[in-house]
């Protein structure tokens, strides 16, 4: 029988590393709070409250992220009105039948150089044996907005 080794990774400073950054832990805590908040809401108010939560989260973003997030929100609402807005790990997301189809991750969330528009498994984007599920965004042009609109329509179909 082989012996299982338990290894402990250490950081450069000699501290223990459990695999998650502080930002990732914060996102998980935010998601737990979102789930608790959603559970407390009545079903009639859920969609309106969730939409308001998304708009409030977008308003809190730094200018570069906020401008893109506002446009993404408008594009999603116009292109796929059947999707419902909700927060997902502290990020604006859009769901179909309760499952996240797409989400916007602001660059400041994990201190990256670009924002991300991502699509999850329920998104109907299959194209052969390989297709993209996330797109880096630094700004929105007319062409990129048209592409996002088409992707969101396809994802929600």
Secondary structure, 3 states (H helix, E strand, C coil): CCCCCCCCCECCCCCECCCCCHHHHHHHHHHHHHHHHHHHCCHHHHHHHHHHHHHHHHHHCCHHHHHHHHHHHHHHHHHCCCCEEEEECCEEEEEECCEEEEEEECCCCCCCCCEEEEECCCCCCCCCCCCCCEEEECCCCHHHHHHHHHHHHHHHC
